[in-house]
């Protein structure tokens, strides 16, 4: 896979406790920790993040995130 296609829908089908990584800056969203910067409490799975949520490391949109090891 190349380009955008490898990131599209990365959060779909991910386990509720699965961490996902930003494909731009490699910041990791871990649902166990949440996101202090954007006010997301621990326990919120990636798929449940608001549509306008973006990476606290580089402001990349959700579709730029991928499953770890993908």
N, C-alpha and C positions, 0 to 999 in steps of 0.2 A: 504494500500500500504506500501511497505517496501523498504528500501535502495534507490538505484539510480532511480528506477522507479518513485518515487513521484516527482522528480525534472525534469525529462526528458521533454523537450519541454515546460517548464513553461512559457516562453515568448510568445509562440504561442497562438493566440486568446486573449491575454491581450489587454485591451483598451489602446489607445495611451498615456493616462495620468495616467495609473495604475502603482503604485509602486510595485516593487518585492523585496523580501528579500533573502539574502544569507542563504542557509541552513547550512553553516559551522559556520560563525561568526555573523550572523544576521544583517549584514550591509544592509541598504535599498537603492536600486537604485530608486530615484524619478525622473521621466522625467521632472518634473517642475523645478528641480534644476540642472539636468545633473550630471556630474562627473568632478569636478575640477582636481582631481588627475590624471585622464587619458585623460584630455582635451576634454571631451564630453560637448558640450554646452547645456544649457537648451532647452527643447522642443524635445529632441531626445527620441522616445519611445524605450523601452527595446528591442523589436524585430528588431529595426534598428541599434543596437549597432554592431560594427565590430565583426566578428567571433572570433578574437583573444583577444577581450576585456575580462578582468577578474576583479574580486572583488578587489577594492582598500584596503579593510580591511584585506584580507587573501590570495589574488591571486587565489581564486577558479574560475574555468571556468564558463561560462554562464549557462551551464546545471545544475549547483548546485543551481540556483535561483528558487524560487517558489513564486506563487501568495500569497499575504498577506492573512492570515487567512486560508490557505489551509492545 
